Amino acid sequence: MLDNFLFSLNVVVPVFLIMALGYVLKKTKIISPEFLASGNKIVYYIGLPVLLFRGVYTTDISDFIDVGFIVFAFVCTTVSFFAIWGIGALFLKEKSVLASFAQGAYRGSFALLGIPLILNLAGDAGMARAALIVVFVVPFFNVYSIMALAPCAEGRVGIKTIFIAVLKNPSNIMIGVGILLSVMNWSLPGMVSSAVSTTANMATPLALLCLGGGMTFKGFDKKFKVAVVGSLIKVVAIPIIFVVAAILFGYRDYDLAVILMLGGIPSAVVGYAMAVQMGGDDYVAGTIVVISTLISAGTLTVFIYLLRMMGYLAI
């Protein structure tokens, strides 16, 4: 238990340090609001798409296809999103707040935090399962986030508008290109591959800097309470539901470890960048990321400990 807890801290603490640096740099006027706006655009249009492209492109899809596991993970993700979005709509009437709440409460940072946690917990066997999530489930993170944020746009938004927005989303485009190259077994030239890796490595720290710089603290107002509820849904309610369902369907060990991380990792940093770009409430989106990241180290450690103690995670 102690090793898992320390590893969770090693993942979470650097994230907060970079976010704190962004906040300090903004307060000391070393970085400006214009820098933050440009940085969020770079993350949204370049950094995140290249990061997801690299994750898909470097995956050998054909060796470990498991349709049942893929369908289970996809259904869990889909049901959780529409349930959160639908229930949230009953209580949150402001479109931008509802959009940020819905995507923040369901969308986890699987690429940035889930992968290293799975590698530490389940090794290469777990990574093979995690790659299935990256290829076949993570793309729908973007689809559902766009669906949640689309109503924030000016004018009437219909299915056609959402469909076009999904197709034009830079991350979805690059995931499609990555899948094509992986399936066709085409290799990028060495220089291009190095440039892709460098660009992908830029995405996370820049996103965290911009997130920290864009944070404001308004106290315990209504929006803060919304963010707290969204965070608790993300790192407490969803992982419990996902894990119970997985156990009932017979998933154990490596499969269960991946499902736990899919449900229990904190809200994605890139959700904040998407909220800024698409008209969502950036305060709610950013605060959900901060709070869920803070408490996820403890919740994931407890979940891992309990599942091992009950014999479901014999790895």
Phi and psi in degrees as GROMACS dihedral restraints (atoms count N, CA, C in turn):
[ dihedral_restraints ]
;  ai    aj    ak    al  type     phi  dphi    fc
    3     4     5     6     1   -62.2    20    10
    4     5     6     7     1   -41.2    20    10
    6     7     8     9     1   -62.1    20    10
    7     8     9    10     1   -44.0    20    10
    9    10    11    12     1   -64.6    20    10
   10    11    12    13     1   -38.5    20    10
   12    13    14    15     1   -65.8    20    10
   13    14    15    16     1   -43.7    20    10
   15    16    17    18     1   -64.7    20    10
   16    17    18    19     1   -38.8    20    10
   18    19    20    21     1   -64.2    20    10
   19    20    21    22     1   -41.7    20    10
   21    22    23    24     1   -60.1    20    10
   22    23    24    25     1   -40.7    20    10
   24    25    26    27     1   -64.4    20    10
   25    26    27    28     1   -39.5    20    10
   27    28    29    30     1   -64.0    20    10
   28    29    30    31     1   -27.2    20    10
   30    31    32    33     1   -81.0    20    10
   31    32    33    34     1   -41.7    20    10
   33    34    35    36     1   -80.0    20    10
   34    35    36    37     1   -43.9    20    10
   36    37    38    39     1   -58.7    20    10
   37    38    39    40     1   -47.3    20    10
   39    40    41    42     1   -57.6    20    10
   40    41    42    43     1   -35.6    20    10
   42    43    44    45     1   -60.7    20    10
   43    44    45    46     1   -47.1    20    10
   45    46    47    48     1   -68.0    20    10
   46    47    48    49     1   -33.7    20    10
   48    49    50    51     1   -64.0    20    10
   49    50    51    52     1   -41.5    20    10
   51    52    53    54     1   -69.7    20    10
   52    53    54    55     1   -39.5    20    10
   54    55    56    57     1   -62.9    20    10
   55    56    57    58     1   -42.1    20    10
   57    58    59    60     1   -63.0    20    10
   58    59    60    61     1   -38.2    20    10
   60    61    62    63     1   -61.3    20    10
   61    62    63    64     1   -44.0    20    10
   63    64    65    66     1   -60.3    20    10
   64    65    66    67     1   -40.9    20    10
   66    67    68    69     1   -64.3    20    10
   67    68    69    70     1   -44.0    20    10
   69    70    71    72     1   -65.4    20    10
   70    71    72    73     1   -43.0    20    10
   72    73    74    75     1   -62.4    20    10
   73    74    75    76     1   -36.4    20    10
   75    76    77    78     1   -69.1    20    10
   76    77    78    79     1   -43.8    20    10
   78    79    80    81     1   -65.0    20    10
   79    80    81    82     1   -35.1    20    10
   81    82    83    84     1   -87.8    20    10
   82    83    84    85     1     4.6    20    10
   84    85    86    87     1    64.1    20    10
   85    86    87    88     1    21.4    20    10
   87    88    89    90     1   -72.9    20    10
   88    89    90    91     1   -35.9    20    10
   90    91    92    93     1  -114.4    20    10
   91    92    93    94     1   146.5    20    10
   93    94    95    96     1  -105.8    20    10
   94    95    96    97     1   166.9    20    10
   96    97    98    99     1   -57.7    20    10
   97    98    99   100     1   -33.9    20    10
   99   100   101   102     1   -64.5    20    10
  100   101   102   103     1   -38.8    20    10
  102   103   104   105     1   -62.8    20    10
  103   104   105   106     1   -42.5    20    10
  105   106   107   108     1   -64.3    20    10
  106   107   108   109     1   -41.3    20    10
  108   109   110   111     1   -63.4    20    10
  109   110   111   112     1   -44.0    20    10
  111   112   113   114     1   -67.4    20    10
  112   113   114   115     1   -38.8    20    10
  114   115   116   117     1   -63.3    20    10
  115   116   117   118     1   -41.7    20    10
  117   118   119   120     1   -63.5    20    10
  118   119   120   121     1   -37.2    20    10
  120   121   122   123     1   -66.3    20    10
  121   122   123   124     1   -40.5    20    10
  123   124   125   126     1   -62.8    20    10
  124   125   126   127     1   -41.9    20    10
  126   127   128   129     1   -63.7    20    10
  127   128   129   130     1   -46.2    20    10
  129   130   131   132     1   -69.5    20    10
  130   131   132   133     1   -43.5    20    10
  132   133   134   135     1   -93.3    20    10
  133   134   135   136     1   -21.0    20    10
  135   136   137   138     1  -126.7    20    10
  136   137   138   139     1   -59.4    20    10
  138   139   140   141     1   -60.0    20    10
  139   140   141   142     1   -55.5    20    10
  141   142   143   144     1   -63.3    20    10
  142   143   144   145     1   -47.1    20    10
  144   145   146   147     1   -56.8    20    10
  145   146   147   148     1   -41.0    20    10
  147   148   149   150     1   -69.9    20    10
  148   149   150   151     1   -37.2    20    10
  150   151   152   153     1   -61.5    20    10
  151   152   153   154     1   -45.7    20    10
  153   154   155   156     1   -68.9    20    10
  154   155   156   157     1   -36.7    20    10
  156   157   158   159     1   -59.0    20    10
  157   158   159   160     1   -45.8    20    10
  159   160   161   162     1   -62.3    20    10
  160   161   162   163     1   -41.6    20    10
  162   163   164   165     1   -62.3    20    10
  163   164   165   166     1   -37.5    20    10
  165   166   167   168     1   -80.0    20    10
  166   167   168   169     1   -43.1    20    10
  168   169   170   171     1   -61.9    20    10
  169   170   171   172     1   -35.4    20    10
  171   172   173   174     1   -86.8    20    10
  172   173   174   175     1     6.8    20    10
  174   175   176   177     1  -101.0    20    10
  175   176   177   178     1   130.3    20    10
  177   178   179   180     1   -89.6    20    10
  178   179   180   181     1    95.9    20    10
  180   181   182   183     1   -66.5    20    10
  181   182   183   184     1   -36.9    20    10
  183   184   185   186     1   -68.9    20    10
  184   185   186   187     1   -19.4    20    10
  186   187   188   189     1   -81.1    20    10
  187   188   189   190     1   -18.6    20    10
  189   190   191   192     1  -142.6    20    10
  190   191   192   193     1    34.0    20    10
  192   193   194   195     1   -66.0    20    10
  193   194   195   196     1   128.7    20    10
  195   196   197   198     1  -135.8    20    10
  196   197   198   199     1    97.0    20    10
  198   199   200   201     1   -60.5    20    10
  199   200   201   202     1   -41.8    20    10
  201   202   203   204     1   -60.8    20    10
  202   203   204   205     1   -44.6    20    10
  204   205   206   207     1   -65.5    20    10
  205   206   207   208     1   -41.8    20    10
  207   208   209   210     1   -61.8    20    10
  208   209   210   211     1   -46.8    20    10
  210   211   212   213     1   -62.9    20    10
  211   212   213   214     1   -42.3    20    10
  213   214   215   216     1   -60.5    20    10
  214   215   216   217     1   -48.8    20    10
  216   217   218   219     1   -63.4    20    10
  217   218   219   220     1   -40.0    20    10
  219   220   221   222     1   -64.8    20    10
  220   221   222   223     1   -44.0    20    10
  222   223   224   225     1   -64.2    20    10
  223   224   225   226     1   -43.2    20    10
  225   226   227   228     1   -57.5    20    10
  226   227   228   229     1   -48.0    20    10
  228   229   230   231     1   -63.6    20    10
  229   230   231   232     1   -44.8    20    10
  231   232   233   234     1   -66.1    20    10
  232   233   234   235     1   -47.8    20    10
  234   235   236   237     1   -62.6    20    10
  235   236   237   238     1   -41.9    20    10
  237   238   239   240     1   -62.9    20    10
  238   239   240   241     1   -41.1    20    10
  240   241   242   243     1   -63.5    20    10
  241   242   243   244     1   -51.8    20    10
  243   244   245   246     1   -68.3    20    10
  244   245   246   247     1   -31.2    20    10
  246   247   248   249     1   -67.1    20    10
  247   248   249   250     1   -45.5    20    10
  249   250   251   252     1   -65.8    20    10
  250   251   252   253     1   -44.6    20    10
  252   253   254   255     1   -62.9    20    10
  253   254   255   256     1   -44.8    20    10
  255   256   257   258     1   -67.6    20    10
  256   257   258   259     1   -46.6    20    10
  258   259   260   261     1   -66.2    20    10
  259   260   261   262     1   -40.0    20    10
  261   262   263   264     1   -60.5    20    10
  262   263   264   265     1   -35.8    20    10
  264   265   266   267     1   -64.6    20    10
  265   266   267   268     1   -22.3    20    10
  267   268   269   270     1   -72.8    20    10
  268   269   270   271     1   -24.0    20    10
  270   271   272   273     1  -116.1    20    10
  271   272   273   274     1   -24.1    20    10
  273   274   275   276     1  -111.4    20    10
  274   275   276   277     1   111.8    20    10
  276   277   278   279     1   -94.2    20    10
  277   278   279   280     1   -18.5    20    10
  279   280   281   282     1   -80.6    20    10
  280   281   282   283     1   120.4    20    10
  282   283   284   285     1   -57.1    20    10
  283   284   285   286     1   -44.8    20    10
  285   286   287   288     1   -65.6    20    10
  286   287   288   289     1   -37.6    20    10
  288   289   290   291     1   -68.6    20    10
  289   290   291   292     1   -45.5    20    10
  291   292   293   294     1   -59.8    20    10
  292   293   294   295     1   -43.4    20    10
  294   295   296   297     1   -61.4    20    10
  295   296   297   298     1   -47.8    20    10
  297   298   299   300     1   -68.6    20    10
  298   299   300   301     1   -36.1    20    10
  300   301   302   303     1   -64.0    20    10
  301   302   303   304     1   -46.7    20    10
  303   304   305   306     1   -63.5    20    10
  304   305   306   307     1   -49.3    20    10
  306   307   308   309     1   -73.9    20    10
  307   308   309   310     1   -32.6    20    10
  309   310   311   312     1   -69.8    20    10
  310   311   312   313     1   -33.9    20    10
  312   313   314   315     1   -80.8    20    10
  313   314   315   316     1   -17.2    20    10
  315   316   317   318     1  -111.4    20    10
  316   317   318   319     1   -29.2    20    10
  318   319   320   321     1   -89.7    20    10
  319   320   321   322     1   117.6    20    10
  321   322   323   324     1   -97.1    20    10
  322   323   324   325     1   159.1    20    10
  324   325   326   327     1   -86.3    20    10
  325   326   327   328     1    65.6    20    10
  327   328   329   330     1   -65.8    20    10
  328   329   330   331     1   -42.3    20    10
  330   331   332   333     1   -68.7    20    10
  331   332   333   334     1   -38.3    20    10
  333   334   335   336     1   -87.0    20    10
  334   335   336   337     1   -37.8    20    10
  336   337   338   339     1  -116.2    20    10
  337   338   339   340     1   -33.6    20    10
  339   340   341   342     1   -64.3    20    10
  340   341   342   343     1   -44.9    20    10
  342   343   344   345     1   -59.8    20    10
  343   344   345   346     1   -52.2    20    10
  345   346   347   348     1   -62.4    20    10
  346   347   348   349     1   -35.0    20    10
  348   349   350   351     1   -66.3    20    10
  349   350   351   352     1   -42.3    20    10
  351   352   353   354     1   -65.5    20    10
  352   353   354   355     1   -40.9    20    10
  354   355   356   357     1   -60.7    20    10
  355   356   357   358     1   -41.1    20    10
  357   358   359   360     1   -70.3    20    10
  358   359   360   361     1   -37.4    20    10
  360   361   362   363     1   -82.7    20    10
  361   362   363   364     1   -40.5    20    10
  363   364   365   366     1  -123.9    20    10
  364   365   366   367     1    -0.5    20    10
  366   367   368   369     1    65.1    20    10
  367   368   369   370     1  -155.1    20    10
  369   370   371   372     1   -64.5    20    10
  370   371   372   373     1   -34.7    20    10
  372   373   374   375     1   -62.6    20    10
  373   374   375   376     1   -40.6    20    10
  375   376   377   378     1   -68.3    20    10
  376   377   378   379     1   -34.3    20    10
  378   379   380   381     1   -65.9    20    10
  379   380   381   382     1   -34.0    20    10
  381   382   383   384     1   -61.6    20    10
  382   383   384   385     1   -40.2    20    10
  384   385   386   387     1   -70.5    20    10
  385   386   387   388     1   -40.0    20    10
  387   388   389   390     1   -62.7    20    10
  388   389   390   391     1   -33.9    20    10
  390   391   392   393     1   -62.5    20    10
  391   392   393   394     1   -34.5    20    10
  393   394   395   396     1   -61.1    20    10
  394   395   396   397     1   -39.6    20    10
  396   397   398   399     1   -65.9    20    10
  397   398   399   400     1   -43.6    20    10
  399   400   401   402     1   -59.9    20    10
  400   401   402   403     1   -41.6    20    10
  402   403   404   405     1   -78.8    20    10
  403   404   405   406     1   -44.6    20    10
  405   406   407   408     1  -107.7    20    10
  406   407   408   409     1   -13.2    20    10
  408   409   410   411     1  -116.1    20    10
  409   410   411   412     1   -45.1    20    10
  411   412   413   414     1   -53.7    20    10
  412   413   414   415     1   -38.8    20    10
  414   415   416   417     1   -55.6    20    10
  415   416   417   418     1   -30.6    20    10
  417   418   419   420     1   -76.6    20    10
  418   419   420   421     1   -16.5    20    10
  420   421   422   423     1   -56.2    20    10
  421   422   423   424     1   -46.1    20    10
  423   424   425   426     1   -68.2    20    10
  424   425   426   427     1   -41.2    20    10
  426   427   428   429     1   -58.9    20    10
  427   428   429   430     1   -49.4    20    10
  429   430   431   432     1   -71.1    20    10
  430   431   432   433     1   -33.6    20    10
  432   433   434   435     1   -63.6    20    10
  433   434   435   436     1   -41.5    20    10
  435   436   437   438     1   -64.7    20    10
  436   437   438   439     1   -40.7    20    10
  438   439   440   441     1   -60.4    20    10
  439   440   441   442     1   -40.4    20    10
  441   442   443   444     1   -69.7    20    10
  442   443   444   445     1   -38.4    20    10
  444   445   446   447     1   -86.4    20    10
  445   446   447   448     1   -20.1    20    10
  447   448   449   450     1   -57.1    20    10
  448   449   450   451     1   -39.4    20    10
  450   451   452   453     1   -62.6    20    10
  451   452   453   454     1   -14.6    20    10
  453   454   455   456     1   -74.9    20    10
  454   455   456   457     1   -14.4    20    10
  456   457   458   459     1   -71.0    20    10
  457   458   459   460     1   155.8    20    10
  459   460   461   462     1   -69.6    20    10
  460   461   462   463     1   140.9    20    10
  462   463   464   465     1    86.7    20    10
  463   464   465   466     1  -176.6    20    10
  465   466   467   468     1   -78.6    20    10
  466   467   468   469     1   133.3    20    10
  468   469   470   471     1  -116.8    20    10
  469   470   471   472     1   118.6    20    10
  471   472   473   474     1  -113.4    20    10
  472   473   474   475     1  -174.5    20    10
  474   475   476   477     1   -61.4    20    10
  475   476   477   478     1   -40.4    20    10
  477   478   479   480     1   -61.3    20    10
  478   479   480   481     1   -42.6    20    10
  480   481   482   483     1   -63.3    20    10
  481   482   483   484     1   -43.9    20    10
  483   484   485   486     1   -64.0    20    10
  484   485   486   487     1   -42.4    20    10
  486   487   488   489     1   -61.8    20    10
  487   488   489   490     1   -43.0    20    10
  489   490   491   492     1   -65.7    20    10
  490   491   492   493     1   -40.0    20    10
  492   493   494   495     1   -63.4    20    10
  493   494   495   496     1   -38.3    20    10
  495   496   497   498     1   -63.8    20    10
  496   497   498   499     1   -44.7    20    10
  498   499   500   501     1   -66.1    20    10
  499   500   501   502     1   -33.7    20    10
  501   502   503   504     1   -86.7    20    10
  502   503   504   505     1    -8.5    20    10
  504   505   506   507     1   -61.5    20    10
  505   506   507   508     1   125.9    20    10
  507   508   509   510     1   -57.0    20    10
  508   509   510   511     1   -38.0    20    10
  510   511   512   513     1   -66.1    20    10
  511   512   513   514     1   -43.2    20    10
  513   514   515   516     1   -64.7    20    10
  514   515   516   517     1   -38.5    20    10
  516   517   518   519     1   -61.4    20    10
  517   518   519   520     1   -46.4    20    10
  519   520   521   522     1   -71.2    20    10
  520   521   522   523     1   -32.5    20    10
  522   523   524   525     1   -63.4    20    10
  523   524   525   526     1   -42.6    20    10
  525   526   527   528     1   -61.1    20    10
  526   527   528   529     1   -42.7    20    10
  528   529   530   531     1   -64.2    20    10
  529   530   531   532     1   -41.2    20    10
  531   532   533   534     1   -63.9    20    10
  532   533   534   535     1   -42.0    20    10
  534   535   536   537     1   -62.0    20    10
  535   536   537   538     1   -43.7    20    10
  537   538   539   540     1   -60.0    20    10
  538   539   540   541     1   -47.2    20    10
  540   541   542   543     1   -65.1    20    10
  541   542   543   544     1   -37.3    20    10
  543   544   545   546     1   -67.2    20    10
  544   545   546   547     1   -45.9    20    10
  546   547   548   549     1   -64.6    20    10
  547   548   549   550     1   -39.8    20    10
  549   550   551   552     1   -80.7    20    10
  550   551   552   553     1    -6.0    20    10
  552   553   554   555     1    57.7    20    10
  553   554   555   556     1    40.6    20    10
  555   556   557   558     1   -92.9    20    10
  556   557   558   559     1   135.4    20    10
  558   559   560   561     1  -104.6    20    10
  559   560   561   562     1   139.4    20    10
  561   562   563   564     1   -77.8    20    10
  562   563   564   565     1   149.3    20    10
  564   565   566   567     1   -57.9    20    10
  565   566   567   568     1   150.2    20    10
  567   568   569   570     1   -54.2    20    10
  568   569   570   571     1   -43.5    20    10
  570   571   572   573     1   -65.3    20    10
  571   572   573   574     1   -39.4    20    10
  573   574   575   576     1   -67.9    20    10
  574   575   576   577     1   -41.4    20    10
  576   577   578   579     1   -61.6    20    10
  577   578   579   580     1   -39.9    20    10
  579   580   581   582     1   -65.1    20    10
  580   581   582   583     1   -40.4    20    10
  582   583   584   585     1   -65.1    20    10
  583   584   585   586     1   -39.2    20    10
  585   586   587   588     1   -62.2    20    10
  586   587   588   589     1   -45.5    20    10
  588   589   590   591     1   -62.8    20    10
  589   590   591   592     1   -42.7    20    10
  591   592   593   594     1   -63.0    20    10
  592   593   594   595     1   -43.6    20    10
  594   595   596   597     1   -65.8    20    10
  595   596   597   598     1   -42.0    20    10
  597   598   599   600     1   -63.5    20    10
  598   599   600   601     1   -39.6    20    10
  600   601   602   603     1   -66.5    20    10
  601   602   603   604     1   -21.6    20    10
  603   604   605   606     1   -75.5    20    10
  604   605   606   607     1   -26.6    20    10
  606   607   608   609     1   -60.6    20    10
  607   608   609   610     1   -50.2    20    10
  609   610   611   612     1   -64.4    20    10
  610   611   612   613     1   -54.2    20    10
  612   613   614   615     1   -61.9    20    10
  613   614   615   616     1   -37.9    20    10
  615   616   617   618     1   -66.1    20    10
  616   617   618   619     1   -42.0    20    10
  618   619   620   621     1   -61.8    20    10
  619   620   621   622     1   -41.0    20    10
  621   622   623   624     1   -69.0    20    10
  622   623   624   625     1   -39.5    20    10
  624   625   626   627     1   -59.8    20    10
  625   626   627   628     1   -46.5    20    10
  627   628   629   630     1   -66.9    20    10
  628   629   630   631     1   -37.4    20    10
  630   631   632   633     1   -62.8    20    10
  631   632   633   634     1   -48.3    20    10
  633   634   635   636     1   -62.7    20    10
  634   635   636   637     1   -41.6    20    10
  636   637   638   639     1   -67.9    20    10
  637   638   639   640     1   -28.1    20    10
  639   640   641   642     1   -89.0    20    10
  640   641   642   643     1    -5.3    20    10
  642   643   644   645     1   -72.4    20    10
  643   644   645   646     1   137.8    20    10
  645   646   647   648     1  -128.1    20    10
  646   647   648   649     1   151.5    20    10
  648   649   650   651     1  -117.2    20    10
  649   650   651   652     1   112.1    20    10
  651   652   653   654     1  -107.8    20    10
  652   653   654   655     1     4.0    20    10
  654   655   656   657     1    84.3    20    10
  655   656   657   658     1  -162.8    20    10
  657   658   659   660     1   -90.9    20    10
  658   659   660   661     1    62.6    20    10
  660   661   662   663     1   -90.3    20    10
  661   662   663   664     1  -173.9    20    10
  663   664   665   666     1   -61.8    20    10
  664   665   666   667     1   -41.8    20    10
  666   667   668   669     1   -67.0    20    10
  667   668   669   670     1   -35.7    20    10
  669   670   671   672     1   -63.5    20    10
  670   671   672   673     1   -41.5    20    10
  672   673   674   675     1   -64.2    20    10
  673   674   675   676     1   -38.5    20    10
  675   676   677   678     1   -60.7    20    10
  676   677   678   679     1   -42.9    20    10
  678   679   680   681     1   -65.2    20    10
  679   680   681   682     1   -37.6    20    10
  681   682   683   684     1   -64.6    20    10
  682   683   684   685     1   -45.2    20    10
  684   685   686   687     1   -61.7    20    10
  685   686   687   688     1   -45.0    20    10
  687   688   689   690     1   -59.8    20    10
  688   689   690   691     1   -39.2    20    10
  690   691   692   693     1   -66.6    20    10
  691   692   693   694     1   -42.8    20    10
  693   694   695   696     1   -66.0    20    10
  694   695   696   697     1   -37.1    20    10
  696   697   698   699     1   -61.4    20    10
  697   698   699   700     1   -43.1    20    10
  699   700   701   702     1   -66.6    20    10
  700   701   702   703     1   -45.6    20    10
  702   703   704   705     1  -108.2    20    10
  703   704   705   706     1    -0.7    20    10
  705   706   707   708     1  -121.7    20    10
  706   707   708   709     1   -60.4    20    10
  708   709   710   711     1   -67.8    20    10
  709   710   711   712     1   -50.1    20    10
  711   712   713   714     1   -61.6    20    10
  712   713   714   715     1   -48.6    20    10
  714   715   716   717     1   -62.4    20    10
  715   716   717   718     1   -34.5    20    10
  717   718   719   720     1   -63.9    20    10
  718   719   720   721     1   -46.6    20    10
  720   721   722   723     1   -63.5    20    10
  721   722   723   724     1   -45.8    20    10
  723   724   725   726     1   -60.7    20    10
  724   725   726   727     1   -46.0    20    10
  726   727   728   729     1   -68.4    20    10
  727   728   729   730     1   -43.1    20    10
  729   730   731   732     1   -61.2    20    10
  730   731   732   733     1   -44.3    20    10
  732   733   734   735     1   -63.1    20    10
  733   734   735   736     1   -41.1    20    10
  735   736   737   738     1   -63.6    20    10
  736   737   738   739     1   -42.2    20    10
  738   739   740   741     1   -64.0    20    10
  739   740   741   742     1   -42.3    20    10
  741   742   743   744     1   -64.1    20    10
  742   743   744   745     1   -30.1    20    10
  744   745   746   747     1   -87.4    20    10
  745   746   747   748     1     2.9    20    10
  747   748   749   750     1    91.4    20    10
  748   749   750   751     1    10.5    20    10
  750   751   752   753     1   -81.1    20    10
  751   752   753   754     1   135.6    20    10
  753   754   755   756     1  -138.3    20    10
  754   755   756   757     1   171.0    20    10
  756   757   758   759     1    50.7    20    10
  757   758   759   760     1  -118.3    20    10
  759   760   761   762     1   -61.9    20    10
  760   761   762   763     1   -43.1    20    10
  762   763   764   765     1   -61.7    20    10
  763   764   765   766     1   -43.7    20    10
  765   766   767   768     1   -67.1    20    10
  766   767   768   769     1   -35.7    20    10
  768   769   770   771     1   -61.1    20    10
  769   770   771   772     1   -42.8    20    10
  771   772   773   774     1   -67.8    20    10
  772   773   774   775     1   -41.3    20    10
  774   775   776   777     1   -63.9    20    10
  775   776   777   778     1   -39.7    20    10
  777   778   779   780     1   -59.6    20    10
  778   779   780   781     1   -46.4    20    10
  780   781   782   783     1   -68.8    20    10
  781   782   783   784     1   -36.4    20    10
  783   784   785   786     1   -59.0    20    10
  784   785   786   787     1   -40.4    20    10
  786   787   788   789     1   -87.6    20    10
  787   788   789   790     1   -33.4    20    10
  789   790   791   792     1   -99.5    20    10
  790   791   792   793     1    -9.1    20    10
  792   793   794   795     1   -69.2    20    10
  793   794   795   796     1   153.9    20    10
  795   796   797   798     1   -67.4    20    10
  796   797   798   799     1   168.3    20    10
  798   799   800   801     1   -60.4    20    10
  799   800   801   802     1   145.3    20    10
  801   802   803   804     1   -72.7    20    10
  802   803   804   805     1   134.5    20    10
  804   805   806   807     1   -58.5    20    10
  805   806   807   808     1   -37.7    20    10
  807   808   809   810     1   -67.0    20    10
  808   809   810   811     1   -18.7    20    10
  810   811   812   813     1   -62.2    20    10
  811   812   813   814     1   -34.3    20    10
  813   814   815   816     1   -64.3    20    10
  814   815   816   817     1   -44.9    20    10
  816   817   818   819     1   -62.3    20    10
  817   818   819   820     1   -40.8    20    10
  819   820   821   822     1   -66.1    20    10
  820   821   822   823     1   -39.0    20    10
  822   823   824   825     1   -63.3    20    10
  823   824   825   826     1   -40.8    20    10
  825   826   827   828     1   -63.0    20    10
  826   827   828   829     1   -44.1    20    10
  828   829   830   831     1   -74.2    20    10
  829   830   831   832     1   -28.8    20    10
  831   832   833   834     1  -110.5    20    10
  832   833   834   835     1    10.4    20    10
  834   835   836   837     1    91.3    20    10
  835   836   837   838     1    11.6    20    10
  837   838   839   840     1   -75.0    20    10
  838   839   840   841     1   175.1    20    10
  840   841   842   843     1   -80.9    20    10
  841   842   843   844     1   106.9    20    10
  843   844   845   846     1   -69.0    20    10
  844   845   846   847     1   -28.0    20    10
  846   847   848   849     1   -67.0    20    10
  847   848   849   850     1   -47.6    20    10
  849   850   851   852     1   -63.5    20    10
  850   851   852   853     1   -45.2    20    10
  852   853   854   855     1   -61.0    20    10
  853   854   855   856     1   -47.0    20    10
  855   856   857   858     1   -67.8    20    10
  856   857   858   859     1   -39.8    20    10
  858   859   860   861     1   -68.3    20    10
  859   860   861   862     1   -35.9    20    10
  861   862   863   864     1   -61.7    20    10
  862   863   864   865     1   -41.8    20    10
  864   865   866   867     1   -59.9    20    10
  865   866   867   868     1   -47.2    20    10
  867   868   869   870     1   -63.9    20    10
  868   869   870   871     1   -51.2    20    10
  870   871   872   873     1   -66.9    20    10
  871   872   873   874     1   -45.3    20    10
  873   874   875   876     1   -64.5    20    10
  874   875   876   877     1   -36.7    20    10
  876   877   878   879     1   -66.6    20    10
  877   878   879   880     1   -40.0    20    10
  879   880   881   882     1   -62.5    20    10
  880   881   882   883     1   -45.4    20    10
  882   883   884   885     1   -89.9    20    10
  883   884   885   886     1   -12.2    20    10
  885   886   887   888     1   -68.7    20    10
  886   887   888   889     1   -28.0    20    10
  888   889   890   891     1   -59.5    20    10
  889   890   891   892     1   -42.3    20    10
  891   892   893   894     1   -73.8    20    10
  892   893   894   895     1   -43.2    20    10
  894   895   896   897     1   -67.1    20    10
  895   896   897   898     1   -42.2    20    10
  897   898   899   900     1   -65.2    20    10
  898   899   900   901     1   -38.8    20    10
  900   901   902   903     1   -62.3    20    10
  901   902   903   904     1   -43.5    20    10
  903   904   905   906     1   -64.8    20    10
  904   905   906   907     1   -44.0    20    10
  906   907   908   909     1   -61.3    20    10
  907   908   909   910     1   -45.9    20    10
  909   910   911   912     1   -61.9    20    10
  910   911   912   913     1   -45.1    20    10
  912   913   914   915     1   -60.7    20    10
  913   914   915   916     1   -46.7    20    10
  915   916   917   918     1   -66.0    20    10
  916   917   918   919     1   -42.0    20    10
  918   919   920   921     1   -66.7    20    10
  919   920   921   922     1   -36.8    20    10
  921   922   923   924     1   -67.7    20    10
  922   923   924   925     1   -42.1    20    10
  924   925   926   927     1   -63.8    20    10
  925   926   927   928     1   -33.4    20    10
  927   928   929   930     1   -86.3    20    10
  928   929   930   931     1    -2.4    20    10
  930   931   932   933     1    86.9    20    10
  931   932   933   934     1     8.3    20    10
  933   934   935   936     1   -84.1    20    10
  934   935   936   937     1   -19.7    20    10
  936   937   938   939     1  -119.5    20    10
  937   938   939   940     1    74.1    20    10
  939   940   941   942     1   -89.6    20    10
  940   941   942   943     1    64.4    20    10
